[in-house]
Amino acid sequence: MKIYAYKGKDNLCGERIRLARAKNRITQSDLATRMQVAGVTIERDSISRIERGGTRIVTDYELKIFSKALGVSMEWLTDESGTL
């Protein structure tokens, strides 16, 4: 199955995840732990790849758990306006 990039990235939410994580002073490892406690198997290196936007797709269920773990909405995570 071929997955196509959007504006050169594999996800819309990577930059927003990084912004919310930094604002909340959460490390990538801590975020991975929060995700794992919520039932999503993900490692710190996967979060790094997601935040770079270039090499990791984010599934809908991961997006939902990211939003809960970071205290932001799913809509905000996919918004491209750049405001926090």
PDB file of N, CA, C and O in Angstrom:
ATOM      1  N   MET A   1       0.834  -1.179   0.000  1.00  0.00           N
ATOM      2  CA  MET A   1       0.000   0.000   0.000  1.00  0.00           C
ATOM      3  C   MET A   1       0.881   1.245   0.000  1.00  0.00           C
ATOM      4  O   MET A   1       1.788   1.362   0.824  1.00  0.00           O
ATOM      5  N   LYS A   2       0.629   2.148  -0.891  1.00  0.00           N
ATOM      6  CA  LYS A   2       1.393   3.382  -0.997  1.00  0.00           C
ATOM      7  C   LYS A   2       0.712   4.460  -0.180  1.00  0.00           C
ATOM      8  O   LYS A   2      -0.484   4.707  -0.336  1.00  0.00           O
ATOM      9  N   ILE A   3       1.471   5.099   0.688  1.00  0.00           N
ATOM     10  CA  ILE A   3       0.960   6.211   1.477  1.00  0.00           C
ATOM     11  C   ILE A   3       1.638   7.476   0.968  1.00  0.00           C
ATOM     12  O   ILE A   3       2.862   7.525   0.853  1.00  0.00           O
ATOM     13  N   TYR A   4       0.859   8.479   0.668  1.00  0.00           N
ATOM     14  CA  TYR A   4       1.370   9.702   0.097  1.00  0.00           C
ATOM     15  C   TYR A   4       1.556  10.763   1.170  1.00  0.00           C
ATOM     16  O   TYR A   4       0.798  10.827   2.138  1.00  0.00           O
ATOM     17  N   ALA A   5       2.561  11.583   0.989  1.00  0.00           N
ATOM     18  CA  ALA A   5       2.831  12.680   1.913  1.00  0.00           C
ATOM     19  C   ALA A   5       1.926  13.864   1.581  1.00  0.00           C
ATOM     20  O   ALA A   5       1.464  14.013   0.450  1.00  0.00           O
ATOM     21  N   TYR A   6       1.685  14.689   2.574  1.00  0.00           N
ATOM     22  CA  TYR A   6       0.913  15.916   2.422  1.00  0.00           C
ATOM     23  C   TYR A   6       1.850  17.075   2.735  1.00  0.00           C
ATOM     24  O   TYR A   6       2.340  17.196   3.858  1.00  0.00           O
ATOM     25  N   LYS A   7       2.097  17.919   1.757  1.00  0.00           N
ATOM     26  CA  LYS A   7       3.025  19.040   1.904  1.00  0.00           C
ATOM     27  C   LYS A   7       4.385  18.570   2.412  1.00  0.00           C
ATOM     28  O   LYS A   7       5.026  19.239   3.223  1.00  0.00           O
ATOM     29  N   GLY A   8       4.811  17.412   1.921  1.00  0.00           N
ATOM     30  CA  GLY A   8       6.117  16.883   2.262  1.00  0.00           C
ATOM     31  C   GLY A   8       6.222  16.191   3.610  1.00  0.00           C
ATOM     32  O   GLY A   8       7.318  15.815   4.026  1.00  0.00           O
ATOM     33  N   LYS A   9       5.104  16.017   4.297  1.00  0.00           N
ATOM     34  CA  LYS A   9       5.127  15.396   5.614  1.00  0.00           C
ATOM     35  C   LYS A   9       4.202  14.192   5.649  1.00  0.00           C
ATOM     36  O   LYS A   9       3.256  14.096   4.866  1.00  0.00           O
ATOM     37  N   ASP A  10       4.486  13.273   6.566  1.00  0.00           N
ATOM     38  CA  ASP A  10       3.649  12.088   6.728  1.00  0.00           C
ATOM     39  C   ASP A  10       2.539  12.280   7.747  1.00  0.00           C
ATOM     40  O   ASP A  10       1.702  11.393   7.915  1.00  0.00           O
ATOM     41  N   ASN A  11       2.510  13.420   8.432  1.00  0.00           N
ATOM     42  CA  ASN A  11       1.420  13.696   9.370  1.00  0.00           C
ATOM     43  C   ASN A  11       1.235  15.202   9.515  1.00  0.00           C
ATOM     44  O   ASN A  11       2.145  15.975   9.214  1.00  0.00           O
ATOM     45  N   LEU A  12       0.060  15.618   9.975  1.00  0.00           N
ATOM     46  CA  LEU A  12      -0.218  17.019  10.234  1.00  0.00           C
ATOM     47  C   LEU A  12       0.083  17.412  11.671  1.00  0.00           C
ATOM     48  O   LEU A  12       0.306  18.588  11.958  1.00  0.00           O
ATOM     49  N   CYS A  13       0.092  16.455  12.563  1.00  0.00           N
ATOM     50  CA  CYS A  13       0.087  16.753  13.996  1.00  0.00           C
ATOM     51  C   CYS A  13       1.458  16.803  14.651  1.00  0.00           C
ATOM     52  O   CYS A  13       1.549  17.195  15.814  1.00  0.00           O
ATOM     53  N   GLY A  14       2.513  16.431  13.969  1.00  0.00           N
ATOM     54  CA  GLY A  14       3.829  16.340  14.587  1.00  0.00           C
ATOM     55  C   GLY A  14       4.300  17.621  15.247  1.00  0.00           C
ATOM     56  O   GLY A  14       4.742  17.608  16.396  1.00  0.00           O
ATOM     57  N   GLU A  15       4.206  18.717  14.529  1.00  0.00           N
ATOM     58  CA  GLU A  15       4.645  20.003  15.083  1.00  0.00           C
ATOM     59  C   GLU A  15       3.794  20.396  16.288  1.00  0.00           C
ATOM     60  O   GLU A  15       4.315  20.910  17.278  1.00  0.00           O
ATOM     61  N   ARG A  16       2.490  20.154  16.207  1.00  0.00           N
ATOM     62  CA  ARG A  16       1.607  20.482  17.323  1.00  0.00           C
ATOM     63  C   ARG A  16       1.891  19.613  18.551  1.00  0.00           C
ATOM     64  O   ARG A  16       1.835  20.094  19.683  1.00  0.00           O
ATOM     65  N   ILE A  17       2.191  18.350  18.324  1.00  0.00           N
ATOM     66  CA  ILE A  17       2.550  17.471  19.440  1.00  0.00           C
ATOM     67  C   ILE A  17       3.803  18.009  20.122  1.00  0.00           C
ATOM     68  O   ILE A  17       3.875  18.064  21.350  1.00  0.00           O
ATOM     69  N   ARG A  18       4.783  18.403  19.322  1.00  0.00           N
ATOM     70  CA  ARG A  18       6.016  18.961  19.884  1.00  0.00           C
ATOM     71  C   ARG A  18       5.742  20.232  20.677  1.00  0.00           C
ATOM     72  O   ARG A  18       6.282  20.406  21.770  1.00  0.00           O
ATOM     73  N   LEU A  19       4.904  21.132  20.136  1.00  0.00           N
ATOM     74  CA  LEU A  19       4.569  22.375  20.829  1.00  0.00           C
ATOM     75  C   LEU A  19       3.874  22.112  22.162  1.00  0.00           C
ATOM     76  O   LEU A  19       4.249  22.684  23.185  1.00  0.00           O
ATOM     77  N   ALA A  20       2.866  21.251  22.149  1.00  0.00           N
ATOM     78  CA  ALA A  20       2.117  20.955  23.375  1.00  0.00           C
ATOM     79  C   ALA A  20       3.002  20.248  24.394  1.00  0.00           C
ATOM     80  O   ALA A  20       2.915  20.520  25.591  1.00  0.00           O
ATOM     81  N   ARG A  21       3.843  19.351  23.926  1.00  0.00           N
ATOM     82  CA  ARG A  21       4.742  18.631  24.826  1.00  0.00           C
ATOM     83  C   ARG A  21       5.713  19.604  25.488  1.00  0.00           C
ATOM     84  O   ARG A  21       5.950  19.517  26.693  1.00  0.00           O
ATOM     85  N   ALA A  22       6.276  20.528  24.710  1.00  0.00           N
ATOM     86  CA  ALA A  22       7.211  21.516  25.248  1.00  0.00           C
ATOM     87  C   ALA A  22       6.514  22.463  26.228  1.00  0.00           C
ATOM     88  O   ALA A  22       7.061  22.788  27.282  1.00  0.00           O
ATOM     89  N   LYS A  23       5.316  22.896  25.877  1.00  0.00           N
ATOM     90  CA  LYS A  23       4.568  23.805  26.762  1.00  0.00           C
ATOM     91  C   LYS A  23       4.288  23.143  28.109  1.00  0.00           C
ATOM     92  O   LYS A  23       4.351  23.792  29.153  1.00  0.00           O
ATOM     93  N   ASN A  24       3.980  21.853  28.077  1.00  0.00           N
ATOM     94  CA  ASN A  24       3.684  21.112  29.303  1.00  0.00           C
ATOM     95  C   ASN A  24       4.938  20.541  29.973  1.00  0.00           C
ATOM     96  O   ASN A  24       4.853  19.871  31.002  1.00  0.00           O
ATOM     97  N   ARG A  25       6.097  20.816  29.376  1.00  0.00           N
ATOM     98  CA  ARG A  25       7.387  20.340  29.902  1.00  0.00           C
ATOM     99  C   ARG A  25       7.407  18.824  30.102  1.00  0.00           C
ATOM    100  O   ARG A  25       7.785  18.309  31.155  1.00  0.00           O
ATOM    101  N   ILE A  26       6.983  18.140  29.046  1.00  0.00           N
ATOM    102  CA  ILE A  26       6.953  16.675  29.035  1.00  0.00           C
ATOM    103  C   ILE A  26       8.030  16.201  28.069  1.00  0.00           C
ATOM    104  O   ILE A  26       8.104  16.686  26.940  1.00  0.00           O
ATOM    105  N   THR A  27       8.856  15.269  28.492  1.00  0.00           N
ATOM    106  CA  THR A  27       9.863  14.714  27.585  1.00  0.00           C
ATOM    107  C   THR A  27       9.199  13.735  26.628  1.00  0.00           C
ATOM    108  O   THR A  27       8.078  13.283  26.861  1.00  0.00           O
ATOM    109  N   GLN A  28       9.897  13.416  25.560  1.00  0.00           N
ATOM    110  CA  GLN A  28       9.387  12.414  24.626  1.00  0.00           C
ATOM    111  C   GLN A  28       9.211  11.074  25.331  1.00  0.00           C
ATOM    112  O   GLN A  28       8.243  10.360  25.071  1.00  0.00           O
ATOM    113  N   SER A  29      10.128  10.733  26.210  1.00  0.00           N
ATOM    114  CA  SER A  29      10.020   9.469  26.956  1.00  0.00           C
ATOM    115  C   SER A  29       8.792   9.465  27.865  1.00  0.00           C
ATOM    116  O   SER A  29       8.083   8.462  27.954  1.00  0.00           O
ATOM    117  N   ASP A  30       8.544  10.591  28.540  1.00  0.00           N
ATOM    118  CA  ASP A  30       7.365  10.688  29.402  1.00  0.00           C
ATOM    119  C   ASP A  30       6.079  10.590  28.596  1.00  0.00           C
ATOM    120  O   ASP A  30       5.118   9.954  29.031  1.00  0.00           O
ATOM    121  N   LEU A  31       6.055  11.214  27.429  1.00  0.00           N
ATOM    122  CA  LEU A  31       4.872  11.131  26.575  1.00  0.00           C
ATOM    123  C   LEU A  31       4.661   9.694  26.096  1.00  0.00           C
ATOM    124  O   LEU A  31       3.529   9.213  26.057  1.00  0.00           O
ATOM    125  N   ALA A  32       5.740   9.016  25.736  1.00  0.00           N
ATOM    126  CA  ALA A  32       5.629   7.613  25.324  1.00  0.00           C
ATOM    127  C   ALA A  32       5.058   6.770  26.457  1.00  0.00           C
ATOM    128  O   ALA A  32       4.231   5.889  26.222  1.00  0.00           O
ATOM    129  N   THR A  33       5.496   7.036  27.683  1.00  0.00           N
ATOM    130  CA  THR A  33       4.979   6.306  28.841  1.00  0.00           C
ATOM    131  C   THR A  33       3.492   6.569  29.025  1.00  0.00           C
ATOM    132  O   THR A  33       2.726   5.638  29.273  1.00  0.00           O
ATOM    133  N   ARG A  34       3.076   7.820  28.907  1.00  0.00           N
ATOM    134  CA  ARG A  34       1.644   8.158  29.029  1.00  0.00           C
ATOM    135  C   ARG A  34       0.821   7.434  27.971  1.00  0.00           C
ATOM    136  O   ARG A  34      -0.266   6.929  28.250  1.00  0.00           O
ATOM    137  N   MET A  35       1.352   7.391  26.765  1.00  0.00           N
ATOM    138  CA  MET A  35       0.649   6.711  25.683  1.00  0.00           C
ATOM    139  C   MET A  35       0.545   5.214  25.973  1.00  0.00           C
ATOM    140  O   MET A  35      -0.501   4.605  25.747  1.00  0.00           O
ATOM    141  N   GLN A  36       1.623   4.629  26.468  1.00  0.00           N
ATOM    142  CA  GLN A  36       1.634   3.194  26.769  1.00  0.00           C
ATOM    143  C   GLN A  36       0.661   2.856  27.890  1.00  0.00           C
ATOM    144  O   GLN A  36      -0.020   1.833  27.830  1.00  0.00           O
ATOM    145  N   VAL A  37       0.589   3.709  28.919  1.00  0.00           N
ATOM    146  CA  VAL A  37      -0.367   3.494  30.012  1.00  0.00           C
ATOM    147  C   VAL A  37      -1.796   3.529  29.483  1.00  0.00           C
ATOM    148  O   VAL A  37      -2.669   2.825  29.991  1.00  0.00           O
ATOM    149  N   ALA A  38      -2.032   4.354  28.456  1.00  0.00           N
ATOM    150  CA  ALA A  38      -3.362   4.458  27.850  1.00  0.00           C
ATOM    151  C   ALA A  38      -3.645   3.339  26.852  1.00  0.00           C
ATOM    152  O   ALA A  38      -4.734   3.279  26.282  1.00  0.00           O
ATOM    153  N   GLY A  39      -2.670   2.452  26.635  1.00  0.00           N
ATOM    154  CA  GLY A  39      -2.908   1.305  25.771  1.00  0.00           C
ATOM    155  C   GLY A  39      -2.330   1.372  24.375  1.00  0.00           C
ATOM    156  O   GLY A  39      -2.583   0.484  23.561  1.00  0.00           O
ATOM    157  N   VAL A  40      -1.554   2.413  24.078  1.00  0.00           N
ATOM    158  CA  VAL A  40      -0.946   2.557  22.759  1.00  0.00           C
ATOM    159  C   VAL A  40       0.535   2.219  22.866  1.00  0.00           C
ATOM    160  O   VAL A  40       1.273   2.880  23.596  1.00  0.00           O
ATOM    161  N   THR A  41       0.968   1.204  22.150  1.00  0.00           N
ATOM    162  CA  THR A  41       2.372   0.819  22.158  1.00  0.00           C
ATOM    163  C   THR A  41       3.147   1.756  21.257  1.00  0.00           C
ATOM    164  O   THR A  41       2.998   1.724  20.035  1.00  0.00           O
ATOM    165  N   ILE A  42       3.974   2.591  21.863  1.00  0.00           N
ATOM    166  CA  ILE A  42       4.782   3.565  21.121  1.00  0.00           C
ATOM    167  C   ILE A  42       6.053   3.819  21.919  1.00  0.00           C
ATOM    168  O   ILE A  42       6.035   3.813  23.149  1.00  0.00           O
ATOM    169  N   GLU A  43       7.142   4.039  21.220  1.00  0.00           N
ATOM    170  CA  GLU A  43       8.435   4.285  21.853  1.00  0.00           C
ATOM    171  C   GLU A  43       8.855   5.738  21.641  1.00  0.00           C
ATOM    172  O   GLU A  43       8.290   6.441  20.802  1.00  0.00           O
ATOM    173  N   ARG A  44       9.836   6.173  22.398  1.00  0.00           N
ATOM    174  CA  ARG A  44      10.325   7.545  22.314  1.00  0.00           C
ATOM    175  C   ARG A  44      10.799   7.883  20.902  1.00  0.00           C
ATOM    176  O   ARG A  44      10.534   8.980  20.410  1.00  0.00           O
ATOM    177  N   ASP A  45      11.495   6.958  20.247  1.00  0.00           N
ATOM    178  CA  ASP A  45      11.987   7.245  18.898  1.00  0.00           C
ATOM    179  C   ASP A  45      10.852   7.444  17.902  1.00  0.00           C
ATOM    180  O   ASP A  45      10.998   8.201  16.942  1.00  0.00           O
ATOM    181  N   SER A  46       9.728   6.776  18.118  1.00  0.00           N
ATOM    182  CA  SER A  46       8.563   6.992  17.246  1.00  0.00           C
ATOM    183  C   SER A  46       7.993   8.386  17.446  1.00  0.00           C
ATOM    184  O   SER A  46       7.573   9.025  16.481  1.00  0.00           O
ATOM    185  N   ILE A  47       7.973   8.866  18.682  1.00  0.00           N
ATOM    186  CA  ILE A  47       7.494  10.228  18.945  1.00  0.00           C
ATOM    187  C   ILE A  47       8.427  11.233  18.284  1.00  0.00           C
ATOM    188  O   ILE A  47       7.967  12.232  17.730  1.00  0.00           O
ATOM    189  N   SER A  48       9.715  10.984  18.335  1.00  0.00           N
ATOM    190  CA  SER A  48      10.675  11.852  17.660  1.00  0.00           C
ATOM    191  C   SER A  48      10.395  11.907  16.159  1.00  0.00           C
ATOM    192  O   SER A  48      10.401  12.984  15.564  1.00  0.00           O
ATOM    193  N   ARG A  49      10.153  10.759  15.554  1.00  0.00           N
ATOM    194  CA  ARG A  49       9.866  10.717  14.116  1.00  0.00           C
ATOM    195  C   ARG A  49       8.535  11.400  13.793  1.00  0.00           C
ATOM    196  O   ARG A  49       8.406  12.052  12.757  1.00  0.00           O
ATOM    197  N   ILE A  50       7.552  11.251  14.673  1.00  0.00           N
ATOM    198  CA  ILE A  50       6.259  11.929  14.478  1.00  0.00           C
ATOM    199  C   ILE A  50       6.465  13.437  14.523  1.00  0.00           C
ATOM    200  O   ILE A  50       5.959  14.158  13.663  1.00  0.00           O
ATOM    201  N   GLU A  51       7.196  13.915  15.509  1.00  0.00           N
ATOM    202  CA  GLU A  51       7.403  15.351  15.664  1.00  0.00           C
ATOM    203  C   GLU A  51       8.153  15.958  14.484  1.00  0.00           C
ATOM    204  O   GLU A  51       7.921  17.115  14.137  1.00  0.00           O
ATOM    205  N   ARG A  52       9.030  15.208  13.877  1.00  0.00           N
ATOM    206  CA  ARG A  52       9.728  15.691  12.673  1.00  0.00           C
ATOM    207  C   ARG A  52       8.789  15.712  11.476  1.00  0.00           C
ATOM    208  O   ARG A  52       9.041  16.429  10.508  1.00  0.00           O
ATOM    209  N   GLY A  53       7.719  14.942  11.529  1.00  0.00           N
ATOM    210  CA  GLY A  53       6.718  14.945  10.474  1.00  0.00           C
ATOM    211  C   GLY A  53       7.071  14.160   9.233  1.00  0.00           C
ATOM    212  O   GLY A  53       6.232  13.996   8.347  1.00  0.00           O
ATOM    213  N   GLY A  54       8.283  13.675   9.151  1.00  0.00           N
ATOM    214  CA  GLY A  54       8.718  13.102   7.899  1.00  0.00           C
ATOM    215  C   GLY A  54       8.674  11.599   7.769  1.00  0.00           C
ATOM    216  O   GLY A  54       8.632  11.093   6.648  1.00  0.00           O
ATOM    217  N   THR A  55       8.681  10.865   8.860  1.00  0.00           N
ATOM    218  CA  THR A  55       8.855   9.426   8.698  1.00  0.00           C
ATOM    219  C   THR A  55       7.873   8.578   9.485  1.00  0.00           C
ATOM    220  O   THR A  55       8.074   7.368   9.584  1.00  0.00           O
ATOM    221  N   ARG A  56       6.833   9.147  10.041  1.00  0.00           N
ATOM    222  CA  ARG A  56       5.917   8.338  10.853  1.00  0.00           C
ATOM    223  C   ARG A  56       4.485   8.825  10.695  1.00  0.00           C
ATOM    224  O   ARG A  56       4.171   9.975  11.000  1.00  0.00           O
ATOM    225  N   ILE A  57       3.630   7.945  10.218  1.00  0.00           N
ATOM    226  CA  ILE A  57       2.195   8.206  10.123  1.00  0.00           C
ATOM    227  C   ILE A  57       1.599   8.124  11.529  1.00  0.00           C
ATOM    228  O   ILE A  57       2.069   7.344  12.357  1.00  0.00           O
ATOM    229  N   VAL A  58       0.577   8.917  11.799  1.00  0.00           N
ATOM    230  CA  VAL A  58      -0.138   8.855  13.076  1.00  0.00           C
ATOM    231  C   VAL A  58      -1.540   8.328  12.797  1.00  0.00           C
ATOM    232  O   VAL A  58      -2.266   8.883  11.972  1.00  0.00           O
ATOM    233  N   THR A  59      -1.914   7.262  13.483  1.00  0.00           N
ATOM    234  CA  THR A  59      -3.244   6.688  13.296  1.00  0.00           C
ATOM    235  C   THR A  59      -4.283   7.494  14.059  1.00  0.00           C
ATOM    236  O   THR A  59      -3.941   8.298  14.927  1.00  0.00           O
ATOM    237  N   ASP A  60      -5.543   7.278  13.734  1.00  0.00           N
ATOM    238  CA  ASP A  60      -6.611   8.013  14.399  1.00  0.00           C
ATOM    239  C   ASP A  60      -6.663   7.710  15.898  1.00  0.00           C
ATOM    240  O   ASP A  60      -6.883   8.619  16.698  1.00  0.00           O
ATOM    241  N   TYR A  61      -6.464   6.452  16.288  1.00  0.00           N
ATOM    242  CA  TYR A  61      -6.515   6.136  17.714  1.00  0.00           C
ATOM    243  C   TYR A  61      -5.305   6.716  18.446  1.00  0.00           C
ATOM    244  O   TYR A  61      -5.421   7.082  19.615  1.00  0.00           O
ATOM    245  N   GLU A  62      -4.142   6.808  17.783  1.00  0.00           N
ATOM    246  CA  GLU A  62      -2.987   7.457  18.411  1.00  0.00           C
ATOM    247  C   GLU A  62      -3.259   8.948  18.594  1.00  0.00           C
ATOM    248  O   GLU A  62      -2.921   9.518  19.631  1.00  0.00           O
ATOM    249  N   LEU A  63      -3.868   9.579  17.590  1.00  0.00           N
ATOM    250  CA  LEU A  63      -4.196  10.994  17.672  1.00  0.00           C
ATOM    251  C   LEU A  63      -5.097  11.259  18.869  1.00  0.00           C
ATOM    252  O   LEU A  63      -4.903  12.232  19.597  1.00  0.00           O
ATOM    253  N   LYS A  64      -6.079  10.395  19.070  1.00  0.00           N
ATOM    254  CA  LYS A  64      -6.998  10.543  20.201  1.00  0.00           C
ATOM    255  C   LYS A  64      -6.241  10.473  21.535  1.00  0.00           C
ATOM    256  O   LYS A  64      -6.484  11.290  22.423  1.00  0.00           O
ATOM    257  N   ILE A  65      -5.347   9.524  21.677  1.00  0.00           N
ATOM    258  CA  ILE A  65      -4.603   9.378  22.928  1.00  0.00           C
ATOM    259  C   ILE A  65      -3.581  10.495  23.091  1.00  0.00           C
ATOM    260  O   ILE A  65      -3.372  10.965  24.210  1.00  0.00           O
ATOM    261  N   PHE A  66      -2.935  10.936  22.008  1.00  0.00           N
ATOM    262  CA  PHE A  66      -2.044  12.097  22.094  1.00  0.00           C
ATOM    263  C   PHE A  66      -2.804  13.299  22.639  1.00  0.00           C
ATOM    264  O   PHE A  66      -2.301  14.009  23.510  1.00  0.00           O
ATOM    265  N   SER A  67      -4.009  13.532  22.132  1.00  0.00           N
ATOM    266  CA  SER A  67      -4.778  14.695  22.577  1.00  0.00           C
ATOM    267  C   SER A  67      -5.099  14.614  24.069  1.00  0.00           C
ATOM    268  O   SER A  67      -5.019  15.617  24.779  1.00  0.00           O
ATOM    269  N   LYS A  68      -5.458  13.435  24.539  1.00  0.00           N
ATOM    270  CA  LYS A  68      -5.739  13.264  25.966  1.00  0.00           C
ATOM    271  C   LYS A  68      -4.478  13.412  26.801  1.00  0.00           C
ATOM    272  O   LYS A  68      -4.499  14.070  27.841  1.00  0.00           O
ATOM    273  N   ALA A  69      -3.382  12.811  26.359  1.00  0.00           N
ATOM    274  CA  ALA A  69      -2.129  12.856  27.110  1.00  0.00           C
ATOM    275  C   ALA A  69      -1.561  14.269  27.203  1.00  0.00           C
ATOM    276  O   ALA A  69      -0.887  14.610  28.175  1.00  0.00           O
ATOM    277  N   LEU A  70      -1.836  15.090  26.188  1.00  0.00           N
ATOM    278  CA  LEU A  70      -1.291  16.444  26.144  1.00  0.00           C
ATOM    279  C   LEU A  70      -2.296  17.511  26.582  1.00  0.00           C
ATOM    280  O   LEU A  70      -1.933  18.679  26.720  1.00  0.00           O
ATOM    281  N   GLY A  71      -3.548  17.124  26.799  1.00  0.00           N
ATOM    282  CA  GLY A  71      -4.569  18.072  27.243  1.00  0.00           C
ATOM    283  C   GLY A  71      -4.983  19.070  26.176  1.00  0.00           C
ATOM    284  O   GLY A  71      -5.279  20.225  26.479  1.00  0.00           O
ATOM    285  N   VAL A  72      -5.003  18.625  24.931  1.00  0.00           N
ATOM    286  CA  VAL A  72      -5.437  19.470  23.816  1.00  0.00           C
ATOM    287  C   VAL A  72      -6.451  18.689  22.995  1.00  0.00           C
ATOM    288  O   VAL A  72      -6.599  17.479  23.166  1.00  0.00           O
ATOM    289  N   SER A  73      -7.148  19.384  22.106  1.00  0.00           N
ATOM    290  CA  SER A  73      -8.141  18.704  21.279  1.00  0.00           C
ATOM    291  C   SER A  73      -7.493  18.055  20.061  1.00  0.00           C
ATOM    292  O   SER A  73      -6.409  18.449  19.629  1.00  0.00           O
ATOM    293  N   MET A  74      -8.174  17.064  19.522  1.00  0.00           N
ATOM    294  CA  MET A  74      -7.713  16.433  18.286  1.00  0.00           C
ATOM    295  C   MET A  74      -7.715  17.455  17.155  1.00  0.00           C
ATOM    296  O   MET A  74      -6.835  17.433  16.294  1.00  0.00           O
ATOM    297  N   GLU A  75      -8.688  18.341  17.156  1.00  0.00           N
ATOM    298  CA  GLU A  75      -8.778  19.360  16.121  1.00  0.00           C
ATOM    299  C   GLU A  75      -7.569  20.282  16.160  1.00  0.00           C
ATOM    300  O   GLU A  75      -7.013  20.629  15.118  1.00  0.00           O
ATOM    301  N   TRP A  76      -7.159  20.681  17.371  1.00  0.00           N
ATOM    302  CA  TRP A  76      -5.999  21.556  17.498  1.00  0.00           C
ATOM    303  C   TRP A  76      -4.744  20.852  16.987  1.00  0.00           C
ATOM    304  O   TRP A  76      -3.902  21.474  16.338  1.00  0.00           O
ATOM    305  N   LEU A  77      -4.618  19.567  17.276  1.00  0.00           N
ATOM    306  CA  LEU A  77      -3.433  18.833  16.832  1.00  0.00           C
ATOM    307  C   LEU A  77      -3.296  18.805  15.321  1.00  0.00           C
ATOM    308  O   LEU A  77      -2.181  18.713  14.809  1.00  0.00           O
ATOM    309  N   THR A  78      -4.395  18.880  14.599  1.00  0.00           N
ATOM    310  CA  THR A  78      -4.333  18.832  13.135  1.00  0.00           C
ATOM    311  C   THR A  78      -4.497  20.200  12.473  1.00  0.00           C
ATOM    312  O   THR A  78      -4.494  20.293  11.246  1.00  0.00           O
ATOM    313  N   ASP A  79      -4.639  21.242  13.256  1.00  0.00           N
ATOM    314  CA  ASP A  79      -4.762  22.604  12.715  1.00  0.00           C
ATOM    315  C   ASP A  79      -3.390  23.082  12.237  1.00  0.00           C
ATOM    316  O   ASP A  79      -2.380  22.857  12.902  1.00  0.00           O
ATOM    317  N   GLU A  80      -3.366  23.726  11.109  1.00  0.00           N
ATOM    318  CA  GLU A  80      -2.098  24.173  10.534  1.00  0.00           C
ATOM    319  C   GLU A  80      -1.845  25.679  10.731  1.00  0.00           C
ATOM    320  O   GLU A  80      -0.923  26.222  10.123  1.00  0.00           O
ATOM    321  N   SER A  81      -2.628  26.349  11.553  1.00  0.00           N
ATOM    322  CA  SER A  81      -2.486  27.788  11.687  1.00  0.00           C
ATOM    323  C   SER A  81      -1.254  28.215  12.463  1.00  0.00           C
ATOM    324  O   SER A  81      -0.804  29.352  12.323  1.00  0.00           O
ATOM    325  N   GLY A  82      -0.692  27.320  13.287  1.00  0.00           N
ATOM    326  CA  GLY A  82       0.535  27.627  13.992  1.00  0.00           C
ATOM    327  C   GLY A  82       0.373  28.287  15.346  1.00  0.00           C
ATOM    328  O   GLY A  82       1.375  28.646  15.964  1.00  0.00           O
ATOM    329  N   THR A  83      -0.854  28.463  15.836  1.00  0.00           N
ATOM    330  CA  THR A  83      -1.049  29.104  17.141  1.00  0.00           C
ATOM    331  C   THR A  83      -1.226  28.069  18.225  1.00  0.00           C
ATOM    332  O   THR A  83      -1.767  26.991  17.978  1.00  0.00           O
ATOM    333  N   LEU A  84      -0.779  28.385  19.421  1.00  0.00           N
ATOM    334  CA  LEU A  84      -0.894  27.448  20.536  1.00  0.00           C
ATOM    335  C   LEU A  84      -1.979  27.870  21.472  1.00  0.00           C
ATOM    336  O   LEU A  84      -2.223  27.200  22.475  1.00  0.00           O
TER     337      LEU A  84
END
